[in-house]
């Protein structure tokens, strides 16, 4: 107990070790949050492009707007209770809701998306779009379907926007593009509607859902004004938020790194410790076995194996550990040889104490601190190798990985097209997750290294 207290006291005096421990706790809290906050099938949702079509594609982070760039961010309106007007002398029910938002960008958004969620049958949805100058545009969506995504490209909406453009310009447009439709909703009204500047101010949107019988309208019914930027880390080619991918990859990275390191260190420490303890010819055979594994090219070997077996997290961790243990075995053997030369080991032999008892009482207590230090230091190596495999397309199915995100960014030439956020944040996360383990591991190594041969 006194030895453990001494280690803890020295560790508490290490600023880098304490800083690393704080960072490690933050990463663990984030991992627990991800596991509790997101459903188990979130990886399947991540791999389904249709789930993200309401997000802007290839959108940079919203915060770059503070650096002087005009990149309007995406506005998601909060869920609120829908008001219900029961029929009075009529035969229809009306469910209404309204939103207001301010627009100060000189650019129009990239899209506007409305997703009604309800149980029952609706006759129509009526959208009343009112600009800051008081001009209103009414859109009728006949027989809307639950969970359908309606945007400015939907034919049930396009016709009403075209009519509004014609009423303002006084002429029928031969072709009207999506940017033209967004201009009709955001630009200053008048004959030059499609070339006028964006109208700044407060916009009001009212939704009326009409039915012949009562329906249940969910508060999850959403309205989004899709800007040209999104969130903290932007989106990829499919509109998937990079920050979500970074969060989803964290528990996998930590779990795989921890399992890999624990298995590799425990096996390596025991194997190397026993090798140095027994010595002689058997030590030579065990050293030859260690060097054979050490000489194996880890990455090509793992790639070859991955095509012959079905990968899951545990299998991948064991494969990586199987090629990582020789390093720890060599360190453990050196410590064991140092301990073996001590007089108290010779005294045990002279008194007839069994080899097993000698190994457990003199060797293992001095190998344990080294094991802990190198277990912590080994986690980043396991994470890096796993993410490298994921970058090459080798990873367990239905798991989001940072390496997989980087692989897609590479395939889509994100760096070439200037989508830097798609590459930067997943790559930076691999570095960030390694920092606390390196800080804690080096702090532990400095504490225990001088004492491994102490009495």
Steps between C-alpha positions, in 0.01 A plus 500: 500500500784737584654438158171576329459818704850604400420450132176698531675781687769530235245483221298784655813717483535442124323785322505322167363182657216682674417692181492175306275342762256791476490469121450126530202549732347742248539244220343228715205725588447578132509128420238423765287785366516358146406151617202632698381778270501323163309185402693178432413515128644851452783353289242369251343844489845652443552274198161588349535816284122555497508567875707816443351650186347785701852618597720712273766297322868596516416783741784655702465558876268783600765674708699606193232766459666678792820515295338732245355249256134531404387141558148497648458217747221245500200595715308215662183619666418350840215257546192669642144397575259521207170678562183314410189673373203262521235536228226750576220460251745351251648158433875562524759515773781755488838461672719808486846610599720800422869584500699821471867548420736782413707499181798733472713325237535645150463145362193285476500158675565184302159349576194507725373169635172413669450151646150438642467215748150391592266205535187506288403647163536864397312674222764766449774705660489876450826693535481877529840663444512868602801720422623792711324743262163333570471324164360147540524188290252217561595143408257206498627143539227251415473176701836529680650172619653453845881515522528616138753772434355799313742763365505763227568235235177313578248539217214571740692808616667606175173596327401748772844665503484530120163672526644745754796576272260564211285733714808704597684513168190520282632234263507122480851363546600230254720325754526557872789344687526415870707817568223699328240344730707588808544852363122529476474416869784725621568779249343844498163496321432674170537455123870414545429245773749241379789750484416715803712484817402280793243656730634522855273485801256267673322231299181333620388151402160354586396140447140380492430127480142424392323167550149359498554303820722549806870428445793487736765754398842432651712775650784345302352662188790711383579802288854574389645794313806336348789743490842457341670409829416248770587429860840498665680278250302530177360218286626252244385435144179336623409763757611291798622717790872446553461569873257208526747269326776616733284429806381161374857391432621583852360200698619258232850649500535496879359150540713348227812681619447390860430134415794485261742652748388294801523169313833585335662630820378217725613229261826677419587570863429142610679349202806724528509481880491121499760491223744712699422312823564148373801594282712243322399315185129550556560874518675482163206316341252748643710791376511349152119470509476864610727622222301308236183687599692825528627461143151450355382808303195589706293696250532265197448200727180644648371595156556145376328349804202734476400349165490147643299563820191695604605804697333620817642730765641223722650308208667811363636588845644150546663506156668832573605378846648184347746714308567755776605287798870433402597858584374460856653154530846641426458769768371246754790266431749780562333580834489130591871456425577801721291363786646152454848628583391630840627323815152438642417281198811292564402481867158359406663230294745416777211459745316270259211736432306392191559679170132589472501672839820685416353620172178618666663670798805663340445526127131579456490791753778667301339425165156630604587874499664460160191316376269782606719769344535319168134403490413869506768579242388214278143622456584777248700251293202265483268785406734624226537154346123441510430835334762425236321175421168687485654752260589204278141381517555228762275542803212318671166563325251755635764688698587864433875558501717806449711304255185415303403868484849586376477221243179648357658845500796362306277322247295816443820711474393727784844659536513577127163677503576696816268311736770515769264443794419151371867406539615721785260408783511118474877512455542739791283276718744211456771730638283644777393161633865391523618803699356412846632143484846621402504757782381252762720219367819707500423628850455143625813385318712769666367394839533123474808463276756581773330259741455185299813345646470662843474274798 
